Amino acid sequence: MEASSGSRDARPAVTAVAAVLPAGGSGERLGGATPKQFCAVQGRPLVSYTVRAMERISWISDIIVVVSPENIETMKSIIEKYGHKRVTIVKGGITRHRSIFNGLKVFTENEFSNRLLQKPEVVIIHDAVRPFVEEDILSKVVMAAKEHGAAGAIRPLVSTVIASAADGCLDHSLERARYRASEMPQAFLFDIIYEAYQQCTDYDLDYGTECLHLALKYCKTNAKLVEGTADLWKVTYKRDLYAAESIIKDNLSQQVCVITDVKEAVARVGFLLHETLKSQIKVEAMSISLSKNDNHLQNIFSGQCYNFVCVNDKKYAIQETQELVDTLEKSNIPLLYPVVLISVHLDISENISFSIGMEELARIKKFAREVKKKNILVYGLLIQYKDHLLLQETVNSAAALVMALIKDRNPELIGQLLVA
């Protein structure tokens, strides 16, 4: 899900880098009472994803989040709940530029923070509602800012820009090939952008939106324009929230860990499931004794896997599932992203039909509801292993259900026992 951070190749040759994230918008265009930066995506506020995108990069020393006064406590609770580090919360102004200026002042004035932070050589400015920024583009704009004084990501224009006359009719249009859309992130030598903000007029602070323009206007600094990637878009409308959730779900659905018992029948089904799934998703597979407190469990929840399939031959293996839940919780994997845990029950009895009582179904659902509070989504899946000739067909059906549960991550289906 997350790119590696702090790699030797990506780290820019800059002594100190900080990031300022303006997050004071009201979300008027989004609609609804909740500002877009605090809207939940997969159960987690959007701003937390952007903070995490900065936080995972080791060479960014400080992350300044600028929020409106009424949302300071909300932001504090987000930082605490998701364990974000190196974050300072600053009270924003009434406009975007005034908020960014306040964010810069934490490095020069005690008024805006409990402590004076070390002034960076380069400062990144990035919208809190652009959660998919990667280390590579951040490194590129930082290195360009070190050389040129300012730099910003750009993207090709999607639509032609036109100007209307006073009567509402077309006045003229711009040649699209000559122009670019200014995006985020942007980066500046700190002294340049801070001087620009100190010199700019109230009109600039109240009506301006482009930081690169301030550096040019007041410091004669021509920004280097860096071609950005398609994932730099800004969450503005409600449909963008759905798109963001879809991207996050897709990123979470790239890998699955299949855990099987050492028993022969279970191991065989686990192997077939592994072989069937690997054409659709990266699969890590292991066979351990689920009836014992195997120390190997402590080592399997590493890396960036957020999907686990546990195959056993019990009707409903609450004890084994609880053990996996406990190990997951200790790993802190579910802290930032919802984890899918599919308990596959292998029925190898000679009975023609499989039955489960209402009381046991109620126990399953209750267990799943409790575990959901830990950001773990538990689903049940039944595979009937009676006809060896039909086993592959049954496993194919099970694999399809596993992929659907992983990709959809639907909390409404937790505690259900599906039949392959």
C-alpha positions in Angstrom: 0.0 0.0 0.0 2.7 2.4 1.0 5.8 3.2 -1.0 9.1 2.7 0.6 10.5 5.9 2.1 13.9 7.4 2.8 15.6 5.5 0.0 19.1 6.6 -0.9 18.2 7.5 -4.5 15.1 9.5 -3.7 16.6 11.5 -0.8 17.3 15.1 -2.0 20.7 16.7 -1.2 19.1 19.3 1.1 20.1 19.9 4.7 16.5 20.2 6.1 13.0 19.9 4.5 9.7 20.6 6.1 6.1 20.4 4.7 3.2 22.8 5.2 -0.3 21.3 4.6 -3.1 23.9 4.4 -6.2 22.1 5.7 -8.5 25.0 6.5 -11.0 24.7 3.7 -14.7 24.6 4.4 -15.5 22.0 1.7 -18.3 24.2 0.3 -18.0 22.6 -3.2 -18.2 19.1 -1.7 -21.5 19.8 0.0 -22.4 18.5 3.5 -21.5 19.7 6.9 -18.1 18.0 7.2 -15.1 19.7 5.5 -13.6 17.4 2.8 -10.3 17.1 4.6 -12.1 15.4 7.5 -14.4 13.2 5.5 -13.9 9.5 6.2 -12.4 7.3 3.4 -12.3 3.6 4.4 -13.1 4.8 8.0 -10.2 7.3 8.2 -10.2 11.1 7.6 -8.7 12.1 4.3 -6.2 14.5 5.9 -4.7 11.5 7.8 -3.8 9.9 4.4 -1.9 13.0 3.3 -0.1 13.4 6.6 0.9 9.7 6.3 2.2 10.3 2.8 4.6 12.9 4.2 5.3 11.1 7.5 6.6 8.0 5.8 9.3 10.0 4.1 12.2 10.1 6.6 13.9 13.2 5.1 10.9 15.5 5.9 11.7 16.7 9.4 8.5 18.6 10.3 4.9 18.4 9.0 2.8 21.5 9.7 -1.0 21.1 9.4 -2.9 24.3 9.2 -6.5 24.1 10.2 -9.3 26.5 11.0 -9.6 27.4 14.7 -12.8 25.4 15.2 -11.1 22.2 13.9 -7.9 22.2 15.9 -9.3 19.7 18.5 -10.5 17.5 15.7 -7.1 17.5 14.1 -5.4 16.8 17.5 -7.6 13.7 17.9 -6.7 12.5 14.4 -3.0 12.8 15.2 -3.4 10.9 18.4 -5.7 8.2 17.1 -3.5 7.3 14.1 -0.2 7.8 15.8 1.2 10.4 13.4 4.6 11.8 14.3 6.5 15.0 13.6 3.3 16.9 13.2 2.6 20.5 14.4 -0.9 21.9 14.3 -1.3 25.6 13.5 -4.3 27.8 13.5 -5.2 28.9 10.0 -6.3 32.3 8.6 -9.4 33.3 6.8 -7.9 32.6 3.3 -5.6 30.0 1.8 -2.6 32.4 1.6 -3.0 33.6 5.2 -3.2 30.0 6.4 0.0 29.1 4.5 1.7 32.2 5.9 0.7 31.1 9.4 2.2 27.7 8.7 5.5 29.2 7.7 5.6 31.4 10.8 6.1 28.4 13.1 9.8 28.5 12.0 10.3 32.2 12.8 7.8 33.2 15.5 6.8 31.6 18.8 3.3 33.0 18.5 2.1 30.2 16.2 3.5 27.2 18.1 4.5 26.1 21.6 8.1 25.9 20.4 10.1 27.4 17.6 10.9 24.7 15.0 14.2 24.5 13.2 14.0 26.6 10.0 14.3 24.3 7.0 16.3 25.0 3.9 13.4 24.0 1.7 9.7 23.9 2.5 7.1 21.9 0.7 3.6 23.3 0.3 1.0 20.6 -0.4 -2.8 20.5 -0.1 -4.2 18.3 2.6 -6.8 17.0 0.2 -4.3 15.5 -2.2 -3.6 12.2 -0.5 -1.8 10.2 -3.2 1.5 12.2 -3.5 4.6 9.9 -3.8 8.1 10.4 -2.6 9.5 10.6 -6.2 7.6 13.8 -7.1 8.3 15.3 -3.7 12.0 14.7 -4.1 12.0 16.2 -7.7 10.3 19.5 -6.6 12.6 19.8 -3.6 15.7 19.3 -5.6 14.4 21.8 -8.3 13.6 24.3 -5.6 17.1 24.0 -4.2 18.5 24.9 -7.6 16.0 27.4 -8.8 14.5 28.8 -5.6 11.0 27.5 -6.3 9.4 24.6 -8.1 6.0 23.2 -8.7 4.3 20.2 -10.2 2.3 20.7 -13.4 -0.1 18.6 -15.4 -1.5 19.0 -19.0 -4.8 20.9 -19.2 -7.7 18.6 -19.7 -10.1 21.2 -21.0 -9.6 24.4 -23.0 -9.6 27.6 -21.0 -11.8 30.4 -22.2 -12.5 34.0 -21.1 -16.0 35.5 -21.2 -16.9 39.0 -22.1 -19.0 41.3 -19.9 -22.1 40.3 -21.8 -21.5 36.6 -21.0 -20.4 35.7 -24.5 -17.1 34.2 -25.5 -14.2 36.8 -25.5 -11.3 34.5 -26.4 -9.8 31.1 -25.7 -6.2 30.0 -24.8 -4.2 27.6 -26.9 -4.3 24.5 -24.7 -1.0 23.1 -25.8 0.9 26.2 -24.5 -0.6 26.1 -21.0 -0.4 23.7 -18.0 -2.4 23.2 -14.8 -0.6 24.1 -11.7 -0.7 21.3 -9.2 0.8 20.4 -5.8 3.3 19.7 -4.4 5.3 22.9 -4.7 8.6 23.6 -3.0 10.6 26.7 -2.1 13.8 27.8 -0.5 12.3 28.8 2.8 13.8 32.3 2.8 12.4 33.1 -0.6 8.8 32.1 0.1 8.8 33.6 3.6 10.1 36.9 2.2 7.4 36.8 -0.5 4.7 36.4 2.1 6.1 39.2 4.2 6.0 41.6 1.2 2.7 40.7 -0.4 -0.3 42.9 -0.1 -3.6 42.2 1.7 -5.2 41.8 -1.7 -2.7 39.0 -2.5 -3.4 37.4 0.9 -7.1 37.6 0.5 -7.6 36.8 -3.2 -4.5 35.0 -4.4 -4.2 31.2 -4.8 -0.8 30.6 -6.5 2.3 30.4 -4.3 4.6 30.3 -7.3 3.3 33.6 -8.4 4.2 35.2 -5.1 7.8 34.0 -5.4 8.0 35.5 -8.9 6.2 38.8 -8.1 8.1 39.7 -4.9 11.4 37.8 -5.1 11.9 37.6 -8.9 12.2 33.8 -8.6 11.2 31.9 -11.7 9.9 28.5 -10.5 11.1 25.4 -12.2 8.0 23.5 -13.5 8.1 19.7 -12.9 5.9 17.3 -14.8 3.7 15.6 -12.3 1.9 12.3 -12.3 -1.9 11.6 -12.7 -2.4 10.8 -9.0 -1.8 14.4 -7.8 -5.5 15.4 -8.2 -7.3 17.2 -5.5 -10.4 15.9 -3.7 -12.9 18.7 -4.4 -16.4 17.2 -5.0 -18.2 14.3 -3.5 -17.5 12.1 -6.5 -13.8 12.6 -5.8 -14.2 11.0 -2.4 -15.7 7.9 -4.1 -12.7 7.9 -6.5 -10.3 8.2 -3.6 -11.9 5.3 -1.8 -11.7 3.2 -5.0 -8.0 3.9 -5.4 -7.3 3.0 -1.7 -9.3 -0.2 -2.0 -7.4 -1.2 -5.1 -4.1 -0.5 -3.4 -5.1 -2.6 -0.4 -6.1 -5.5 -2.7 -2.7 -6.2 -4.2 -1.6 -9.0 -1.8 -3.1 -11.8 0.3 -1.6 -14.1 2.8 -3.0 -17.7 2.9 -2.5 -19.5 6.2 -3.3 -23.2 6.4 -3.2 -25.9 9.1 -0.6 -28.6 8.6 -3.3 -31.3 8.3 -3.2 -33.0 4.9 -6.7 -32.1 3.7 -6.4 -28.5 4.8 -3.0 -28.2 3.3 -4.3 -29.5 0.0 -7.1 -27.0 -0.2 -4.7 -24.2 0.9 -2.4 -25.2 -1.9 -5.2 -25.2 -4.5 -6.5 -21.9 -3.2 -3.0 -20.4 -3.5 -2.5 -21.6 -7.0 -5.9 -20.3 -8.1 -5.5 -16.9 -6.5 -2.0 -16.2 -7.7 -3.2 -15.4 -11.2 -5.2 -12.5 -9.8 -3.2 -11.3 -6.8 0.2 -11.6 -5.2 0.0 -14.5 -2.7 2.1 -15.3 0.4 1.4 -18.8 1.6 2.4 -20.7 4.8 1.4 -23.8 6.7 1.5 -23.6 10.5 -0.1 -25.4 13.4 -3.1 -23.3 14.2 -3.9 -25.3 17.3 -0.6 -24.1 18.9 0.6 -20.7 19.8 3.1 -20.8 17.0 5.8 -18.2 17.2 5.8 -18.1 13.4 2.5 -16.1 13.7 4.5 -13.2 15.0 6.5 -13.0 11.8 3.8 -13.3 9.1 2.2 -9.9 9.6 5.0 -8.0 8.1 5.3 -6.0 4.9 2.3 -4.3 3.3 -0.3 -7.1 3.4 -3.8 -6.2 4.5 -5.6 -9.4 3.5 -5.5 -12.8 5.2 -7.1 -16.1 4.5 -7.1 -18.8 7.2 -8.0 -22.3 6.1 -9.1 -24.8 8.8 -11.3 -27.9 9.2 -13.4 -26.6 12.1 -17.1 -25.7 11.8 -16.2 -22.3 13.1 -12.7 -21.8 14.5 -13.3 -18.8 16.8 -10.2 -19.6 18.9 -7.9 -19.7 15.8 -9.4 -16.6 14.3 -9.1 -14.8 17.7 -5.4 -15.7 17.8 -4.9 -14.2 14.4 -6.9 -11.1 15.4 -4.7 -10.7 18.5 -1.5 -11.0 16.5 -2.8 -8.5 13.9 -3.7 -6.0 16.6 -0.3 -6.3 18.2 1.3 -5.6 14.8 -0.6 -2.3 14.4 -1.4 -3.2 10.8 -5.1 -2.3 11.3 -4.3 1.1 12.7 -4.2 2.9 9.4 -6.1 0.6 7.0 -9.0 -1.9 7.4 -7.7 -5.5 7.3 -9.7 -8.3 5.7 -9.6 -11.7 7.5 -11.4 -14.5 5.8 -11.8 -17.7 7.9 -12.3 -20.6 5.4 -14.0 -23.6 7.0 -13.3 -26.9 5.3 -16.1 -29.4 5.8 -14.7 -32.9 5.3 -17.6 -34.8 7.0 -19.5 -37.5 5.2 -22.8 -35.7 5.9 -24.7 -34.7 2.7 -25.5 -31.3 4.0 -23.7 -28.8 6.3 -25.8 -27.2 9.0 -25.1 -24.6 11.6 -27.4 -23.4 14.4 -28.9 -19.9 14.8 -27.0 -19.6 18.1 -23.7 -20.3 16.5 -24.5 -17.9 13.7 -25.3 -15.2 16.3 -21.9 -15.9 17.9 -20.1 -15.5 14.6 -21.8 -12.1 13.9 -21.2 -10.9 17.5 -17.5 -11.8 17.2 -17.2 -10.0 13.8 -18.9 -6.9 15.2 -16.5 -6.8 18.1 -13.4 -7.3 15.9 -14.6 -4.6 13.5 -14.0 -2.1 16.3 -10.3 -2.9 15.8 -10.6 -2.2 12.1 -10.5 -5.9 11.2 -13.2 -7.2 8.8 -13.9 -10.9 9.5 -15.8 -13.0 7.0 -16.6 -16.7 6.9 -16.3 -19.0 3.9 -17.4 -22.6 3.8 -15.7 -25.2 1.4 -17.3 -28.6 1.3 -14.6 -31.2 0.6 -16.6 -34.3 -0.3 -16.0 -35.0 -4.0 -12.3 -34.9 -5.0 -13.2 -34.6 -8.6 -15.2 -31.4 -7.9 -12.7 -29.9 -5.5 -10.9 -27.6 -8.0 -14.3 -26.3 -9.1 -15.2 -25.6 -5.5 -11.9 -23.9 -4.9 -12.4 -21.7 -8.0 -15.7 -20.6 -6.6 -14.0 -19.9 -3.2 -11.2 -17.9 -4.8 -13.8 -15.7 -6.6 -15.5 -15.0 -3.3 -12.2 -14.3 -1.6 -11.3 -11.7 -4.3 -14.7 -10.1 -4.1 -14.5 -9.7 -0.3 -10.9 -8.3 -0.6 -11.8 -5.8 -3.3 -15.1 -4.7 -1.9 -14.1 -4.6 1.8 -17.8 -4.3 2.7 -18.4 -3.9 6.5 -22.0 -4.8 6.0 -21.0 -8.4 5.2 -18.9 -9.1 8.2 -19.9 -12.2 10.2 -21.6 -13.8 7.2 -20.8 -17.4 6.4 -20.6 -17.7 2.6 -20.7 -21.0 0.8 -18.3 -21.8 -2.1 
